[in-house]
């Protein structure tokens, strides 16, 4: 069972957990919400944990300073859509409208209405990209699903099912296209061997640039909350 520790001033809250698989102390800072977790071997004393944390306090504060702050979607919020920052403002009618620099939110609608609109847009864009790349490879996928995954942007099952994070609609279109190409390439190579990357490169010659964008800016896509 995890329990909280605090170190420093101002205090940093650390969730301490023990794991039978841990062989040494390890520290992790979530880049999504700034949660700090210290994992210990089962028999490691708590005094050792506190000493470990004090030694790494400066490292912790540096990493926490880099965490992207979260925001709740609503009027005045800036949300990226297809790589372009758009401000949520009051709209008319009964549906959310995505304009060039604005997301128009009908009176009485909330964050979930914005989320639903982004999911619909994501499905359209990802289906179109997946269809295009599958046709180029002369392959067929069996289904396409959207999720709000934090650990991966997409996946492909051995049965040909594609899964994507709907938050890719916030990324630049070329980045979304790269992820679609990546997952469709698994219809040919179900691994990450050199042959797989050759398929990806044939589909998206500059794929490394888009991978780097996700590593550097992916946290921004998860920084907006809709609940």
N, C-alpha and C positions, 0 to 999 in steps of 0.2 A: 504493500500500500504506500502511495506517495504521501509525503508530508512537506510542509513549506519551511524553508529556512530564510533568514534575512541577513545580509551582510552590508557593511558600508554605510555612508551617510552622504547623500540621501540613500535610503535602503534599497537594495535590489532583492526582490523576492525570487527564491530559487525552489523549484519543485524537486525534492530528493526522492529517488526511487531505487530500490534494490532489485537486481536481476541475477538469477542463477547462471545466466550465460555470460555475465560481465566478468572480465579478468582484471580489469583496472578501472580507475575512476575516469569518467568521461563527461564532458560538458557540452551542451548543445543550446544554441540560441535560435529560436524560430524566427526566420526572416519575415514571416507573415504577421505574427502578433506580438513578437518580442518575448514570448514565454521562455524562461530559462529552466533547463532540466539537467540535474546532476544524477548520473547513474553510477551506482556503487556495486561492487561484489557483495554477496550475502553477508560476509563476516567483517567487512571493513568498518572500523569504528567511526562514530560521528565526529569525533575530534579530528580525525584525518580528513574528513569531508570539509570541515570548516577551514582547516589549514590550506587545503587545496583551493578553496574558493577565495581565500584572502590573497593567495599568491597570484591568482588570475583575475583579480578585481579590475585592474586597468584594462585587461583584454576584454572582459565582459562589457565594461562601459563603452569601449570603442565600438564593439559590435552592436550594442543596443542603440547607439547613436545613428547607426546606418539602417535601422529598421524603418520600413515605410509605414507611416501612420495610417490607420484605418479610418474610413469615413462611411457614414450611413447615407445611402442615396436619398436625395430629397431636393426640394427647391434650393437653388444656389449651389448645389454640388456640381463639381466638374468631373465628368465621366468620359473616358476615351472610348470612341466607337470607330472601328476601322482605322485606328492609329491617330485619330483627330480628337482633340479635346473639345468637349461640348458641354455647355452649361445647362442645367435643368431649370426650366422656367415654366411659368403657368401657360397652359394652352387652352384651346377651346375644343368642343366636340367630345367624343367619348373614347378616343383612343390616343395612345402615346404616338407622337410624331417625331422622327429623327430628322432634323434639318442640318444645314451645312455646319453651323457652329452651336446649335441649340438642340436640346431634347425638350419637346413641349409635353407637359404633364397635365392632363385634364383636371379640372377642379374636383377635389374629393378623392382622386387616385393617389396611390402611394408607391413606395419603392418596389413592391412586387409587380406592379404594372410595368415599370421600367424593365425589370428583370424578364418578364414574359416577352416583351418586345425584343429584347436583345437575344433571347433564346431562339425566337422565330427567325430573326435575321441570321443568327449563327447557323441554324439548320439549313437555311437556303444557301448560304455561302459555302458551307462545308460539303453539302451534297453536290453542289455544282463542281467544286474542285475535285472531290472524290470521283465523280463520274468522268471528269475530263482525264484524270491521270489513269484511272482504271482502263479507259478506252485505249489510251496510248500503250498500255502494257498488255492489252488483250486479256484482261482479267475481269472477274465479276465479284463484287462483295455481296454478302448476304443480307446485311442490315446495317443501319447507322443509328447510333444512340448518342445522346448528349448527357454529360454529367458535370458536376461541379467538383472535379478532382483537384487535389493540391499536389499530389506526388508525380503526376504525369500529365502531359497535354493531349495524349492520345494513345490508343492501343489497337492491336489487330489480333483477333483470335484465330486459332487454327482452322476454324469453320468459316472464316472469311467475314466475321463481324467487326465493324469499325466502331470505335468509341472515341469521342472527342470531348474536351472541356469546352463548354459553351462560351467561356470567357475569352476564347480566341478571337471572338468578334471585336474585342477591344483592341487587339493588336493590329498593326498595319496589315493590309490585305496580303502582301507578299509573304509575311510570316505565317498567316493562316494557311496560305497555299502550300508553304513548305511542310507544315505539319501534316496536311492532307497527303502530300506526295510521300512523306516518310511512312505513314501508316499504310497507304496503298502499296508501297514497295514491298511491304511484308507479305503481300499476296504472292510475291515471287520468291522472296527469301525470308523465312521465318527466323531470323537471327540478326546479329549486327556484325557479321563477318565482312571482310572487304568486298565480297560480291554484292552484299546488300547495299553498301554505300555507293558502289558503282551504279546500281539501279537508281538510287536517289539522285546522284550527280547527273545522270542522263536526263532525269525529269526536271531538276532544279540545279543548274550548274553552280550557282552561287549559294548553295544551301548553308555553307558554313557561316555566312554572314547572318542568316536568319536564326540559326542555332545560337549564335553569340548574342543576338538581340534578346532572345528569350531568357538566357542566363543572366543578362544584365538588367532587363526591365520586366521580367515575368512577375516579380513581386507586386508591381504596380497594378497588374490585372486582378490580383487577389485582394487589393487594399480596399475595394468598394464592397460594402455589405448591403444586402437588400432585405434583411429580416428586421 
